[in-house]
C-alpha cells in the first residue's frame, strides 16, 4: 500500500495553483471541472507520477473552520522535504514567499515555515544526517 493523494484546503484555487507552482516549484498534475466542482492537483517535478497534492476549495464550513484553526495555532497544513533548505528558502523568498520562520535548527532537522497565500502554513524540512 502507498499514499497516492493527500489534500490541503485553500480559499482560492487559482491563487493556490500560482503559489504551489510558481513559488514552491511543483507542477500541475490534474485540473478538471464538473459543474462548480474543480479537481486540482500538483506534484513534485522530481516525481511527477508520485504522490499528488489536491488543492481543495474550502467551501465547506467545517473545512474552513479546520483550516483557520490550524493557521491560528501556527500548525502547518502540509510538510514538504528538501535536501537543501537554505537554497530552497532563498529561491522561494526571491519568488515572493512570506516566511513566518526562517531556516531554524531543531532536533535532527532544520525547518522553515511559510504562508501559502491561501490560508495555510507550510513547513519545509531538511533532515540532518548524523556524522
DSSP file (Angstrom, degrees, kcal/mol; ACC not computed):
  #  RESIDUE AA STRUCTURE BP1 BP2  ACC     N-H-->O    O-->H-N    N-H-->O    O-->H-N    TCO  KAPPA ALPHA  PHI   PSI    X-CA   Y-CA   Z-CA
    1    1 A X              0   0    0      0, 0.0     2,-0.3     0, 0.0     0, 0.0   0.000 360.0 360.0 360.0 145.0    0.0    0.0    0.0
    2    2 A X        -     0   0    0      0, 0.0     2,-0.5     0, 0.0     0, 0.0  -0.975 360.0-102.4-146.4 160.5    1.2    3.6   -0.7
    3    3 A X        +     0   0    0     -2,-0.3     3,-0.1     1,-0.2    48,-0.1  -0.735  37.8 166.8 -84.6 125.8   -0.1    7.1   -0.4
    4    4 A X        +     0   0    0     -2,-0.5    48,-2.8     1,-0.3     2,-0.3   0.680  63.3  20.8-108.2 -28.4   -1.1    8.5   -3.9
    5    5 A X  E     +a   52   0A   0     46,-0.2    -1,-0.3    48,-0.0     2,-0.3  -1.000  53.1 171.6-147.8 140.0   -3.0   11.6   -2.9
    6    6 A X  E     -a   53   0A   0     46,-2.0    48,-3.2    -2,-0.3     2,-0.3  -0.937  22.2-136.8-139.0 164.5   -3.3   14.0    0.0
    7    7 A X  E     -a   54   0A   0     -2,-0.3     2,-0.4    46,-0.2    48,-0.2  -0.876  13.7-167.6-127.8 153.9   -5.2   17.3    0.3
    8    8 A X  E     -a   55   0A   0     46,-2.4    48,-1.9    -2,-0.3     2,-0.3  -0.993  28.8-124.8-133.8 135.4   -4.8   20.8    1.6
    9    9 A X  E     -a   56   0A   0     -2,-0.4     2,-0.3    46,-0.2    48,-0.2  -0.608  30.9-175.6 -80.5 138.3   -7.7   23.2    1.8
   10   10 A X  E     -a   57   0A   0     46,-2.8    48,-2.4    -2,-0.3     3,-0.2  -0.951  30.2-141.2-132.3 152.2   -7.3   26.5    0.1
   11   11 A X  S    S+     0   0    0    107,-1.3     2,-0.3    -2,-0.3   108,-0.1   0.575  96.3  25.4 -89.3  -8.8   -9.5   29.6   -0.1
   12   12 A X     >  -     0   0    0    106,-0.1     4,-2.4     1,-0.1    -1,-0.3  -0.825  63.6-162.4-155.6 110.1   -8.8   30.3   -3.8
   13   13 A X  H  > S+     0   0    0     -2,-0.3     4,-2.6     1,-0.2     5,-0.1   0.859  92.1  51.1 -67.6 -36.0   -7.7   27.5   -6.1
   14   14 A X  H  > S+     0   0    0      2,-0.2     4,-2.0     1,-0.2    -1,-0.2   0.931 113.3  45.1 -66.7 -44.2   -6.3   29.8   -8.9
   15   15 A X  H  > S+     0   0    0      2,-0.2     4,-2.3     1,-0.2    -2,-0.2   0.896 113.6  51.4 -64.4 -40.4   -4.2   31.7   -6.3
   16   16 A X  H  X S+     0   0    0     -4,-2.4     4,-3.1     2,-0.2     5,-0.3   0.918 107.0  52.9 -63.2 -43.7   -3.1   28.4   -4.8
   17   17 A X  H  X S+     0   0    0     -4,-2.6     4,-1.8     1,-0.2     5,-0.4   0.923 110.0  48.2 -59.3 -44.5   -2.1   27.0   -8.2
   18   18 A X  H  X>S+     0   0    0     -4,-2.0     4,-2.8     2,-0.2     5,-0.7   0.936 115.2  45.2 -59.9 -46.7    0.1   30.0   -8.8
   19   19 A X  I  X>S+     0   0    0     -4,-2.3     5,-2.2     1,-0.2     4,-1.6   0.951 114.3  46.1 -63.9 -50.2    1.7   29.7   -5.4
   20   20 A X  I  <5S+     0   0    0     -4,-3.1     6,-2.6     3,-0.2    -1,-0.2   0.775 125.3  31.9 -68.9 -25.4    2.3   26.0   -5.4
   21   21 A X  I  <5S+     0   0    0     -4,-1.8     4,-0.3    -5,-0.3    -2,-0.2   0.890 127.3  34.6 -94.5 -50.5    3.7   26.0   -9.0
   22   22 A X  I  <5S+     0   0    0     -4,-2.8    -3,-0.2    -5,-0.4    -2,-0.2   0.837 131.5  26.6 -78.2 -33.7    5.5   29.4   -9.3
   23   23 A X  I  <<S+     0   0    0     -4,-1.6    -3,-0.2    -5,-0.7    72,-0.1   0.894 132.3  31.6 -95.3 -51.7    6.8   29.8   -5.7
   24   24 A X  S   <S-     0   0    0     -5,-2.2    -3,-0.2    71,-0.1    -4,-0.2   0.809 101.5-126.4 -79.7 -28.4    7.2   26.3   -4.4
   25   25 A X        +     0   0    0     -6,-0.4    20,-0.4    -4,-0.3    -4,-0.2   0.607  55.5 143.9  96.1  12.7    8.0   24.8   -7.8
   26   26 A X        -     0   0    0     -6,-2.6     2,-0.4    18,-0.1    -1,-0.2  -0.300  45.0-123.5 -74.1 168.9    5.5   22.0   -8.0
   27   27 A X  E     -B   43   0A   0     16,-2.8    16,-2.3    -2,-0.0     2,-0.2  -0.906  23.4-106.3-115.8 145.3    3.9   21.1  -11.4
   28   28 A X  E     +B   42   0A   0     -2,-0.4    14,-0.3    14,-0.2     3,-0.1  -0.512  41.3 170.0 -68.3 132.6    0.2   21.0  -12.2
   29   29 A X  E     +     0   0A   0     12,-2.8     2,-0.4     1,-0.4    13,-0.2   0.800  59.6  16.7-110.2 -56.3   -0.9   17.4  -12.5
   30   30 A X  E     +B   41   0A   0     11,-0.9    11,-2.8     2,-0.0    -1,-0.4  -0.971  56.2 162.6-127.4 139.0   -4.7   17.3  -12.7
   31   31 A X  E     +B   40   0A   0     -2,-0.4     2,-0.3     9,-0.2     9,-0.2  -0.724  19.4 132.9-156.6 100.8   -7.2   20.0  -13.4
   32   32 A X  E     -B   39   0A   0      7,-2.0     7,-3.2    -2,-0.2     2,-0.3  -0.993  33.9-143.0-148.9 155.5  -10.7   19.3  -14.5
   33   33 A X  E     -B   38   0A   0     -2,-0.3     2,-0.3     5,-0.2     5,-0.2  -0.844  10.8-170.6-119.9 152.8  -14.2   20.6  -13.5
   34   34 A X  E >  S-B   37   0A   0      3,-2.8     3,-1.7    -2,-0.3     2,-0.3  -0.822  72.9 -54.1-139.8  96.8  -17.6   19.1  -13.1
   35   35 A X  T 3  S-     0   0    0     -2,-0.3    -1,-0.1     1,-0.3     0, 0.0  -0.541 123.5 -15.5  65.8-130.7  -20.1   21.9  -12.7
   36   36 A X  T 3  S+     0   0    0     -2,-0.3     2,-0.4    -3,-0.1    -1,-0.3   0.565 119.3  96.4 -81.0  -6.8  -19.0   24.1   -9.8
   37   37 A X  E <   -B   34   0A   0     -3,-1.7    -3,-2.8     2,-0.0     2,-0.5  -0.696  54.9-167.8 -89.9 131.7  -16.5   21.4   -8.6
   38   38 A X  E     -B   33   0A   0     -2,-0.4     2,-0.7    -5,-0.2    19,-0.3  -0.979  10.4-155.5-121.4 124.8  -12.8   21.7   -9.6
   39   39 A X  E     +B   32   0A   0     -7,-3.2    -7,-2.0    -2,-0.5     2,-0.4  -0.887  24.7 172.0 -96.4 116.0  -10.4   18.8   -9.1
   40   40 A X  E     +B   31   0A   0     -2,-0.7    15,-2.9    -9,-0.2     2,-0.3  -0.984   3.1 170.1-134.4 121.6   -6.9   20.4   -9.0
   41   41 A X  E     -BC  30  54A   0    -11,-2.8   -12,-2.8    -2,-0.4   -11,-0.9  -0.940  13.7-164.4-131.5 154.5   -3.7   18.6   -8.1
   42   42 A X  E     -BC  28  53A   0     11,-2.0    11,-2.9    -2,-0.3     2,-0.3  -0.878   8.5-167.1-127.1 163.1    0.1   19.4   -8.1
   43   43 A X  E     -BC  27  52A   0    -16,-2.3   -16,-2.8    -2,-0.3     2,-0.2  -0.938  33.7 -85.8-144.5 165.5    3.0   17.0   -7.9
   44   44 A X    >   -     0   0    0      7,-0.5     3,-1.1     3,-0.4     6,-0.3  -0.543  27.4-138.4 -71.8 135.9    6.8   17.3   -7.3
   45   45 A X  G >  S+     0   0    0    -20,-0.4     3,-0.5     1,-0.2    -1,-0.1   0.738 106.0  61.4 -66.5 -19.3    8.8   17.8  -10.5
   46   46 A X  G 3  S+     0   0    0      1,-0.2    -1,-0.2     2,-0.1   -20,-0.0   0.708 123.9  16.7 -76.3 -20.9   11.2   15.3   -9.1
   47   47 A X  G X  S+     0   0    0     -3,-1.1     3,-2.5     4,-0.1    -3,-0.4  -0.455  70.9 169.7-149.1  67.3    8.5   12.6   -9.1
   48   48 A X  T <  S+     0   0    0     -3,-0.5    -3,-0.1     1,-0.3    -2,-0.1   0.701  83.1  47.2 -61.7 -19.9    5.6   13.8  -11.3
   49   49 A X  T 3  S+     0   0    0     -4,-0.1    -1,-0.3    -6,-0.0     3,-0.1   0.271 102.2  85.3-100.6  10.7    3.9   10.4  -11.2
   50   50 A X  S <  S-     0   0    0     -3,-2.5   -46,-0.0    -6,-0.3    -2,-0.0   0.184  93.4 -19.4 -88.6-150.2    4.3   10.2   -7.4
   51   51 A X        -     0   0    0    -48,-0.1    -7,-0.5   -46,-0.1     2,-0.3  -0.288  64.4-146.9 -60.4 135.3    2.1   11.5   -4.7
   52   52 A X  E     -aC   5  43A   0    -48,-2.8   -46,-2.0    -9,-0.1     2,-0.6  -0.791   2.9-142.9-104.5 149.2   -0.3   14.3   -5.7
   53   53 A X  E     -aC   6  42A   0    -11,-2.9   -11,-2.0    -2,-0.3     2,-0.4  -0.959  15.6-145.6-110.8 117.0   -1.4   17.2   -3.5
   54   54 A X  E     -aC   7  41A   0    -48,-3.2   -46,-2.4    -2,-0.6     2,-1.2  -0.696   3.1-147.9 -82.6 129.6   -5.0   18.2   -4.1
   55   55 A X  E     -a    8   0A   0    -15,-2.9     2,-0.4    -2,-0.4   -46,-0.2  -0.779  28.7-168.1 -94.7  88.4   -5.7   21.9   -3.7
   56   56 A X  E     -a    9   0A   0    -48,-1.9   -46,-2.8    -2,-1.2     2,-0.2  -0.661  21.7-119.1 -90.7 128.5   -9.2   21.5   -2.4
   57   57 A X  E     -a   10   0A   0     -2,-0.4     2,-0.9   -19,-0.3     3,-0.3  -0.435  16.5-138.8 -65.4 131.9  -11.5   24.5   -2.1
   58   58 A X        +     0   0    0    -48,-2.4     6,-0.2     1,-0.2    -1,-0.1  -0.223  59.1 131.1 -87.7  46.6  -12.5   25.2    1.5
   59   59 A X        +     0   0    0     -2,-0.9     2,-0.5     4,-0.1    -1,-0.2   0.428  47.9  90.2 -81.4   2.8  -16.2   25.9    0.6
   60   60 A X  S  > S-     0   0    0     -3,-0.3     4,-2.5     1,-0.1     3,-0.4  -0.873  79.8-135.8 -94.7 127.9  -17.4   23.6    3.3
   61   61 A X  H  > S+     0   0    0     -2,-0.5     4,-2.3     1,-0.2     5,-0.2   0.848 105.3  52.3 -54.4 -36.2  -17.9   25.4    6.6
   62   62 A X  H  > S+     0   0    0      2,-0.2     4,-2.3     1,-0.2    -1,-0.2   0.907 110.1  48.2 -66.3 -40.7  -16.2   22.5    8.5
   63   63 A X  H  > S+     0   0    0     -3,-0.4     4,-2.7     2,-0.2    -2,-0.2   0.915 111.9  49.5 -64.8 -43.0  -13.2   22.6    6.2
   64   64 A X  H  X S+     0   0    0     -4,-2.5     4,-2.6     2,-0.2     5,-0.2   0.917 111.7  48.2 -62.9 -44.1  -12.9   26.4    6.6
   65   65 A X  H  X S+     0   0    0     -4,-2.3     4,-2.3    -5,-0.2    -1,-0.2   0.918 112.9  48.4 -63.1 -43.9  -13.1   26.2   10.4
   66   66 A X  H  X S+     0   0    0     -4,-2.3     4,-2.3     2,-0.2    -2,-0.2   0.930 112.5  48.4 -61.0 -47.6  -10.4   23.4   10.4
   67   67 A X  H  X S+     0   0    0     -4,-2.7     4,-2.1     1,-0.2    -2,-0.2   0.929 113.3  46.9 -60.4 -47.0   -8.1   25.4    8.1
   68   68 A X  H  X S+     0   0    0     -4,-2.6     4,-2.6     1,-0.2    -1,-0.2   0.877 110.5  52.7 -64.9 -38.4   -8.5   28.6   10.2
   69   69 A X  H  X S+     0   0    0     -4,-2.3     4,-1.7     2,-0.2    -1,-0.2   0.921 109.2  48.9 -64.6 -44.2   -7.9   26.8   13.5
   70   70 A X  H  <>S+     0   0    0     -4,-2.3     5,-2.8     1,-0.2    -2,-0.2   0.940 112.9  47.9 -58.9 -46.8   -4.7   25.2   12.2
   71   71 A X  H ><5S+     0   0    0     -4,-2.1     3,-1.7    48,-0.2    -2,-0.2   0.922 110.3  51.0 -61.3 -46.3   -3.4   28.6   11.0
   72   72 A X  H 3<5S+     0   0    0     -4,-2.6    -1,-0.2     1,-0.3    -2,-0.2   0.799 110.8  49.4 -63.7 -28.8   -4.3   30.4   14.2
   73   73 A X  T 3<5S-     0   0    0     -4,-1.7    -1,-0.3    -3,-0.2    -2,-0.2   0.337 114.9-117.7 -90.5   6.6   -2.4   27.7   16.2
   74   74 A X  T < 5 +     0   0    0     -3,-1.7     2,-0.4     1,-0.2    -3,-0.2   0.825  64.2 149.5  59.5  34.2    0.7   28.1   13.9
   75   75 A X      < -     0   0    0     -5,-2.8    46,-0.5    -6,-0.2    -1,-0.2  -0.838  48.5-118.4 -98.4 132.7    0.3   24.4   12.8
   76   76 A X        -     0   0    0     -2,-0.4    46,-0.2     1,-0.1     3,-0.1  -0.432   9.4-153.5 -70.2 142.5    1.4   23.5    9.3
   77   77 A X  S    S+     0   0    0     44,-3.0     2,-0.3     1,-0.2    45,-0.2   0.704  83.1  10.5 -82.6 -22.8   -1.3   22.2    6.9
   78   78 A X  E     -d  122   0B   0     43,-0.9    45,-2.4   -70,-0.1     2,-0.4  -0.987  65.2-147.9-152.7 154.2    1.4   20.3    5.0
   79   79 A X  E     -d  123   0B   0     -2,-0.3     2,-0.3    43,-0.2    45,-0.2  -0.996  13.6-170.4-128.7 131.0    5.1   19.5    5.3
   80   80 A X  E     -d  124   0B   0     43,-2.7    45,-2.8    -2,-0.4     2,-0.3  -0.876  13.5-137.1-118.7 152.9    7.5   19.1    2.4
   81   81 A X  E     +d  125   0B   0     -2,-0.3     2,-0.3    43,-0.2    45,-0.2  -0.850  20.2 178.2-114.4 147.1   11.0   17.8    2.5
   82   82 A X        -     0   0    0     43,-2.5    45,-0.4    -2,-0.3     3,-0.3  -0.955  33.0-139.5-141.1 157.3   14.1   19.1    0.8
   83   83 A X  S    S+     0   0    0     -2,-0.3     2,-0.3     1,-0.2    43,-0.1   0.624 102.7  33.5 -89.3 -16.2   17.8   18.1    0.6
   84   84 A X     >  +     0   0    0      1,-0.1     4,-2.1    41,-0.1    -1,-0.2  -0.711  63.0 173.8-143.2  86.0   18.9   21.8    0.8
   85   85 A X  H  > S+     0   0    0     -3,-0.3     4,-3.0    -2,-0.3     5,-0.2   0.893  79.9  54.6 -62.7 -42.1   16.6   24.0    2.9
   86   86 A X  H  > S+     0   0    0      1,-0.2     4,-2.4     2,-0.2    -1,-0.2   0.923 110.3  45.7 -61.3 -44.5   18.8   27.1    2.7
   87   87 A X  H  > S+     0   0    0      2,-0.2     4,-2.3     1,-0.2    -1,-0.2   0.914 115.4  46.6 -65.0 -42.6   18.8   27.1   -1.2
   88   88 A X  H  X S+     0   0    0     -4,-2.1     4,-2.9     2,-0.2     5,-0.3   0.883 110.7  53.6 -67.5 -37.2   15.1   26.4   -1.3
   89   89 A X  H  X S+     0   0    0     -4,-3.0     4,-2.7    -5,-0.2     5,-0.2   0.945 111.0  45.5 -59.2 -49.5   14.5   29.2    1.2
   90   90 A X  H  X S+     0   0    0     -4,-2.4     4,-2.1    -5,-0.2    -2,-0.2   0.909 114.6  48.5 -62.2 -42.9   16.4   31.7   -0.9
   91   91 A X  H  X S+     0   0    0     -4,-2.3     4,-1.0     2,-0.2    -2,-0.2   0.933 115.1  43.4 -63.2 -48.0   14.7   30.6   -4.1
   92   92 A X  H  <>S+     0   0    0     -4,-2.9     5,-2.4     1,-0.2     3,-0.3   0.891 112.7  52.4 -68.0 -38.9   11.2   30.8   -2.6
   93   93 A X  H ><5S+     0   0    0     -4,-2.7     3,-1.6    -5,-0.3    -1,-0.2   0.901 106.8  53.2 -63.0 -40.8   11.9   34.1   -0.8
   94   94 A X  H 3<5S+     0   0    0     -4,-2.1    -1,-0.2     1,-0.3    -2,-0.2   0.765 106.2  54.9 -64.6 -24.8   13.1   35.6   -4.1
   95   95 A X  T 3<5S-     0   0    0     -4,-1.0    -1,-0.3    -3,-0.3    -2,-0.2   0.304 130.9 -92.3 -92.4   8.7    9.8   34.5   -5.7
   96   96 A X  T < 5 +     0   0    0     -3,-1.6    -3,-0.2     1,-0.3    -2,-0.1   0.528  67.6 159.2 100.1   6.9    7.8   36.3   -3.0
   97   97 A X      < -     0   0    0     -5,-2.4     2,-0.7    -6,-0.1    -1,-0.3  -0.383  34.6-139.5 -65.5 139.7    7.2   33.7   -0.3
   98   98 A X  E     -E  115   0B   0     17,-0.5    17,-2.6    -2,-0.1     2,-0.4  -0.893  19.0-158.2-103.1 108.9    6.4   35.1    3.1
   99   99 A X  E     -E  114   0B   0     -2,-0.7    15,-0.3    15,-0.2     3,-0.2  -0.692  20.4-172.2 -89.7 135.8    8.2   33.1    5.8
  100  100 A X  E    S+     0   0B   0     13,-2.1     2,-0.3    -2,-0.4    14,-0.2   0.576  86.9  25.1 -95.6 -15.4    7.0   33.1    9.4
  101  101 A X  E    S-E  113   0B   0     12,-1.9    12,-2.1     3,-0.0    -1,-0.3  -0.927  78.1-144.4-147.6 121.2   10.1   31.2   10.4
  102  102 A X  E     -     0   0B   0     -2,-0.3     9,-0.2    10,-0.2    11,-0.0  -0.237  58.8 -53.5 -72.6 173.7   13.4   31.3    8.6
  103  103 A X  E    S-     0   0B   0      9,-0.1     2,-0.4   -18,-0.1     9,-0.2  -0.280  71.3-178.2 -51.7 125.0   15.5   28.1    8.4
  104  104 A X  E     -E  111   0B   0      7,-2.7     7,-2.6    -3,-0.1     2,-0.4  -0.992  27.7-120.6-134.7 133.3   15.9   27.0   12.1
  105  105 A X  E     +E  110   0B   0     -2,-0.4     2,-0.3     5,-0.2     5,-0.2  -0.593  40.2 163.3 -73.9 129.5   17.8   24.1   13.6
  106  106 A X  E >   -E  109   0B   0      3,-3.0     3,-1.8    -2,-0.4     2,-0.1  -0.776  54.2 -45.5-131.6 179.2   15.6   21.7   15.6
  107  107 A X  T 3  S-     0   0    0      1,-0.3    21,-0.1    -2,-0.3     3,-0.1  -0.281 122.0 -20.1 -55.0 117.2   16.2   18.2   16.8
  108  108 A X  T 3  S+     0   0    0     -2,-0.1    20,-2.3     1,-0.1     2,-0.3   0.545 131.7  50.3  62.9  11.4   17.7   16.1   13.9
  109  109 A X  E <  S-EF 106 127B   0     -3,-1.8    -3,-3.0    18,-0.3     2,-0.4  -0.966  71.4-123.2-160.0 176.0   16.5   18.6   11.3
  110  110 A X  E     -EF 105 126B   0     16,-2.3    16,-2.9    -2,-0.3     2,-0.3  -0.996  32.9-172.9-127.7 134.7   16.2   22.1   10.0
  111  111 A X  E     -EF 104 125B   0     -7,-2.6    -7,-2.7    -2,-0.4     2,-0.3  -0.906  14.9-171.4-130.3 157.0   12.8   23.6    9.3
  112  112 A X  E     - F   0 124B   0     12,-1.9    12,-2.7    -2,-0.3     2,-0.4  -0.969  12.8-149.9-138.6 153.8   11.3   26.8    7.9
  113  113 A X  E     +EF 101 123B   0    -12,-2.1   -13,-2.1    -2,-0.3   -12,-1.9  -0.985  18.3 172.1-129.4 137.1    7.6   27.9    7.9
  114  114 A X  E     -EF  99 122B   0      8,-2.3     8,-3.0    -2,-0.4     2,-0.3  -0.959  33.1-110.8-141.4 159.7    5.8   30.0    5.3
  115  115 A X  E     -EF  98 121B   0    -17,-2.6   -17,-0.5    -2,-0.3     6,-0.2  -0.695  15.7-151.2 -87.3 141.1    2.4   31.2    4.3
  116  116 A X        -     0   0    0      4,-2.3   -97,-0.1    -2,-0.3   -96,-0.1   0.340  35.8-120.4 -94.6   8.1    0.9   29.7    1.2
  117  117 A X  S    S+     0   0    0      3,-0.3  -101,-0.1   -19,-0.1     4,-0.1   0.415 100.8  79.7  69.1   0.9   -1.3   32.9    0.5
  118  118 A X  S    S-     0   0    0      2,-0.2  -107,-1.3  -109,-0.1  -106,-0.1   0.087 121.5 -76.6-125.8  21.6   -4.4   30.7    0.6
  119  119 A X  S    S+     0   0    0      1,-0.3     2,-0.3  -109,-0.1   -48,-0.2   0.559  97.0 102.5 101.1   9.9   -4.9   30.3    4.4
  120  120 A X        -     0   0    0    -50,-0.1    -4,-2.3   -49,-0.1     2,-0.4  -0.886  59.5-136.5-128.0 155.9   -2.2   27.8    5.3
  121  121 A X  E     - F   0 115B   0    -46,-0.5   -44,-3.0    -2,-0.3   -43,-0.9  -0.901  23.3-158.6-101.4 140.6    1.2   27.5    6.9
  122  122 A X  E     -dF  78 114B   0     -8,-3.0    -8,-2.3    -2,-0.4     2,-0.5  -0.975   3.1-150.6-121.5 131.8    3.6   25.2    5.1
  123  123 A X  E     -dF  79 113B   0    -45,-2.4   -43,-2.7    -2,-0.4     2,-0.5  -0.879   5.2-162.2-103.0 133.3    6.6   23.6    6.8
  124  124 A X  E     -dF  80 112B   0    -12,-2.7   -12,-1.9    -2,-0.5     2,-0.4  -0.972  15.3-167.2-114.2 129.0    9.7   22.8    4.7
  125  125 A X  E     -dF  81 111B   0    -45,-2.8   -43,-2.5    -2,-0.5     2,-0.5  -0.922  19.8-165.9-124.6 139.1   12.1   20.3    6.4
  126  126 A X  E     - F   0 110B   0    -16,-2.9   -16,-2.3    -2,-0.4     2,-0.3  -0.986  23.4-139.0-118.4 118.9   15.6   19.2    5.8
  127  127 A X  E     - F   0 109B   0     -2,-0.5     2,-0.3   -45,-0.4   -18,-0.3  -0.590  19.8-131.1 -75.2 134.7   16.6   16.1    7.7
  128  128 A X        -     0   0    0    -20,-2.3     2,-0.5    -2,-0.3    -1,-0.0  -0.670  13.2-132.5 -88.9 140.9   20.1   16.3    9.1
  129  129 A X        -     0   0    0     -2,-0.3     2,-0.3     2,-0.0   -21,-0.0  -0.785  18.3-127.1 -93.5 132.5   22.5   13.4    8.6
  130  130 A X              0   0    0     -2,-0.5    -1,-0.0     1,-0.1     0, 0.0  -0.594 360.0 360.0 -78.3 137.8   24.4   12.2   11.6
  131  131 A X              0   0    0     -2,-0.3    -1,-0.1     0, 0.0    -2,-0.0   0.391 360.0 360.0-114.1 360.0   28.2   12.1   11.1
